[in-house]
């Protein structure tokens, strides 16, 4: 990992733990938690900040103890001045805290860098009719599907995407979208299947996908999965 990328990830991990990483940047960073390197940075920040939490509760001594201390040290004369001084210090700390909250709130969210495309495939009828563009990002960590042309689909049916590992059963990559884009963080089983696949396929299934975990309907398309 390059030094600049590690510094950015460390900064994002700190903001994630503090709760200041919000909206789209936070959702994208949460997908990165599958990475051992990112998980380790988050764990390090959690441990570091947890150590700042107070471990012992305050204990209030009896009033007689304070009266005895004041009598021996002649604190009655300076007590009022000390109270004013501590109130001023507390007010200063409160002001610093309020300013810090507003600075962090108004600070623009840092966008996590997009994962690089490592493999891609085009599912098509012919070169002029491309239905989906499929991309694998970040060493098979994330699946991105973009709909180019809507595929004909009957009522109560769905189109499901499959990895075809050599020497193994097809592994489902989820139901394909009919419009727009879909981004999915892949499971360990899906990543392993894609690592050993040179092709992906599309089958016709009941609405919601295959009920058996394997293709149950006809395979409509097979596409090569090539390095980006």
C-alpha positions as CSV (number, residue, x, y, z in Angstrom):
1,X,0.0,0.0,0.0
2,X,1.4,3.4,-1.0
3,X,2.2,5.8,1.8
4,X,-0.3,8.5,0.6
5,X,-3.1,5.9,0.4
6,X,-2.3,4.6,3.8
7,X,-2.4,8.1,5.3
8,X,-5.8,8.8,3.7
9,X,-7.2,5.5,4.9
10,X,-5.9,6.2,8.4
11,X,-7.6,9.6,8.3
12,X,-10.9,8.0,7.1
13,X,-10.6,5.3,9.8
14,X,-10.2,8.0,12.5
15,X,-13.2,9.9,11.2
16,X,-15.3,6.7,11.0
17,X,-14.6,5.8,14.6
18,X,-15.3,9.4,15.8
19,X,-18.6,9.4,13.9
20,X,-17.7,12.4,11.7
21,X,-17.5,10.5,8.5
22,X,-21.1,10.7,7.1
23,X,-23.5,10.0,4.3
24,X,-22.0,8.5,1.1
25,X,-18.4,8.6,2.2
26,X,-19.3,6.5,5.4
27,X,-21.3,3.9,3.4
28,X,-18.5,3.5,0.9
29,X,-15.9,3.2,3.7
30,X,-18.0,0.5,5.4
31,X,-17.7,-1.6,2.3
32,X,-13.9,-1.4,2.7
33,X,-14.1,-3.0,6.2
34,X,-13.8,-6.4,4.4
35,X,-10.1,-5.5,3.8
36,X,-7.8,-6.7,6.6
37,X,-5.7,-3.6,6.3
38,X,-8.7,-1.2,6.7
39,X,-10.1,-3.3,9.5
40,X,-6.8,-3.1,11.3
41,X,-6.7,0.7,11.1
42,X,-10.3,1.0,12.5
43,X,-9.4,-1.4,15.3
44,X,-6.3,0.6,16.2
45,X,-8.3,3.8,16.4
46,X,-11.0,2.2,18.5
47,X,-8.3,1.0,21.0
48,X,-6.6,4.3,21.0
49,X,-9.8,6.3,21.7
50,X,-11.2,3.7,24.2
51,X,-8.1,4.3,26.4
52,X,-9.3,7.9,26.9
53,X,-12.5,6.9,28.6
54,X,-12.6,7.3,32.3
55,X,-12.3,4.0,34.2
56,X,-13.1,5.1,37.7
57,X,-16.3,6.8,39.0
58,X,-16.0,10.0,41.1
59,X,-16.3,9.5,44.9
60,X,-17.7,12.3,47.0
61,X,-16.1,12.6,50.5
62,X,-18.2,13.5,53.5
63,X,-18.6,17.2,54.2
64,X,-16.6,16.8,57.5
65,X,-13.5,15.9,55.6
66,X,-13.6,19.0,53.5
67,X,-14.2,21.2,56.6
68,X,-11.2,19.6,58.3
69,X,-9.0,20.3,55.2
70,X,-10.1,23.9,54.9
71,X,-9.5,24.5,58.6
72,X,-5.9,23.2,58.4
73,X,-4.9,24.9,55.2
74,X,-6.9,28.1,55.8
75,X,-8.7,27.7,52.5
76,X,-11.8,29.8,53.5
77,X,-10.1,33.0,52.5
78,X,-9.1,31.8,49.0
79,X,-12.1,29.6,48.2
80,X,-14.1,32.2,46.4
81,X,-11.1,33.2,44.2
82,X,-10.4,29.5,43.4
83,X,-14.1,29.0,42.5
84,X,-14.0,31.9,40.1
85,X,-10.8,30.7,38.5
86,X,-12.1,27.2,37.9
87,X,-15.3,28.5,36.5
88,X,-13.3,30.5,34.0
89,X,-11.3,27.5,33.0
90,X,-14.4,25.4,32.6
91,X,-16.0,28.1,30.4
92,X,-12.9,28.3,28.2
93,X,-12.9,24.5,27.7
94,X,-16.6,24.5,26.8
95,X,-16.0,27.3,24.3
96,X,-13.1,25.3,22.7
97,X,-15.4,22.2,22.5
98,X,-18.2,24.1,20.9
99,X,-15.9,25.6,18.2
100,X,-14.5,22.2,17.5
101,X,-17.9,20.7,16.9
102,X,-18.9,23.4,14.4
103,X,-15.5,23.1,12.6
104,X,-15.9,19.3,12.2
105,X,-19.6,19.7,11.2
106,X,-18.8,22.3,8.5
107,X,-15.8,20.4,7.2
108,X,-16.5,18.7,3.8
109,X,-16.8,14.9,4.0
110,X,-13.7,13.1,2.5
111,X,-14.8,10.9,-0.3
112,X,-13.2,7.4,-0.2
113,X,-11.2,6.7,-3.4
114,X,-13.1,4.3,-5.7
115,X,-11.8,0.7,-5.9
116,X,-9.9,0.0,-9.2
117,X,-11.6,-2.2,-11.8
118,X,-9.7,-5.6,-12.0
119,X,-12.0,-7.6,-14.3
120,X,-14.9,-6.9,-16.5
121,X,-17.4,-8.5,-18.8
122,X,-20.1,-7.4,-21.3
123,X,-23.3,-9.5,-21.4
124,X,-24.8,-9.0,-24.8
125,X,-26.9,-10.4,-27.6
126,X,-24.5,-9.0,-30.2
127,X,-21.9,-6.2,-30.3
128,X,-24.7,-3.7,-31.0
129,X,-27.0,-5.0,-28.2
130,X,-25.2,-4.9,-24.8
131,X,-27.5,-5.6,-21.8
132,X,-25.1,-5.3,-18.9
133,X,-21.5,-4.2,-18.1
134,X,-20.2,-6.2,-15.2
135,X,-17.1,-5.0,-13.3
136,X,-15.1,-6.5,-10.4
137,X,-13.3,-4.0,-8.3
138,X,-10.6,-4.2,-5.6
139,X,-9.4,-7.7,-6.2
140,X,-12.9,-9.2,-6.4
141,X,-14.1,-7.3,-3.3
142,X,-17.0,-5.5,-5.0
143,X,-19.3,-6.2,-8.0
144,X,-20.6,-3.4,-10.1
145,X,-23.4,-3.9,-12.7
146,X,-24.5,-1.2,-15.1
147,X,-27.6,-1.7,-17.3
148,X,-27.1,-0.6,-20.9
149,X,-30.3,-2.0,-22.5
150,X,-33.2,-3.5,-20.6
151,X,-33.5,-7.2,-21.2
152,X,-36.8,-8.7,-22.1
153,X,-38.3,-10.4,-19.0
154,X,-41.7,-12.1,-18.4
155,X,-43.9,-11.6,-15.4
156,X,-42.8,-13.3,-12.2
157,X,-39.3,-14.0,-13.6
158,X,-35.8,-12.7,-12.8
159,X,-32.4,-12.9,-14.4
160,X,-29.6,-14.2,-12.1
161,X,-25.9,-13.8,-12.5
162,X,-23.5,-16.7,-11.9
163,X,-19.8,-17.2,-11.5
164,X,-18.6,-20.3,-13.4
165,X,-15.5,-21.6,-11.5
166,X,-13.5,-24.2,-13.4
167,X,-14.2,-27.7,-12.0
168,X,-16.9,-26.5,-9.6
169,X,-20.7,-25.6,-9.4
170,X,-22.0,-22.2,-10.4
171,X,-22.1,-19.7,-7.6
172,X,-24.8,-17.0,-7.5
173,X,-23.7,-13.3,-7.8
174,X,-27.3,-12.1,-7.2
175,X,-30.3,-11.1,-9.3
176,X,-29.5,-8.7,-12.1
177,X,-31.0,-5.2,-12.1
178,X,-33.4,-4.2,-14.8
179,X,-32.3,-0.5,-14.8
180,X,-29.6,1.7,-13.4
181,X,-26.6,0.4,-11.4
182,X,-26.1,-2.1,-8.7
183,X,-23.0,-2.2,-6.4
184,X,-22.5,-5.3,-4.1
185,X,-19.8,-6.2,-1.6
186,X,-19.0,-9.8,-2.3
187,X,-18.9,-12.6,0.2
188,X,-15.8,-14.8,0.7
189,X,-17.5,-17.6,-1.2
190,X,-18.3,-15.4,-4.2
191,X,-14.7,-13.9,-4.3
192,X,-13.3,-17.4,-4.2
193,X,-15.6,-18.5,-7.1
194,X,-14.7,-15.5,-9.2
195,X,-11.0,-16.0,-8.6
196,X,-11.3,-19.4,-10.4
197,X,-13.7,-18.2,-13.1
198,X,-13.0,-17.2,-16.7
199,X,-16.7,-16.8,-17.5
200,X,-20.0,-15.6,-16.0
201,X,-23.5,-16.6,-17.0
202,X,-27.1,-15.4,-16.8
203,X,-30.0,-17.8,-16.2
204,X,-33.8,-17.3,-16.2
205,X,-35.2,-17.8,-12.7
206,X,-38.3,-17.2,-10.6
207,X,-38.8,-13.8,-9.1
208,X,-36.3,-13.3,-6.3
209,X,-33.7,-15.7,-7.8
210,X,-33.0,-19.5,-7.8
211,X,-34.6,-21.3,-4.8
212,X,-32.0,-24.0,-4.9
213,X,-28.7,-22.1,-5.1
214,X,-28.0,-23.4,-8.6
215,X,-29.5,-22.4,-12.0
216,X,-33.0,-23.9,-12.4
217,X,-34.0,-22.2,-15.7
218,X,-32.3,-22.0,-19.1
219,X,-28.9,-20.3,-19.3
220,X,-29.5,-17.3,-21.6
221,X,-26.1,-15.8,-21.8
222,X,-22.4,-16.7,-21.1
223,X,-19.7,-14.0,-21.2
224,X,-16.0,-14.1,-20.8
225,X,-14.6,-12.4,-17.7
226,X,-11.4,-10.6,-18.8
227,X,-8.8,-8.5,-17.0
228,X,-9.6,-4.8,-17.1
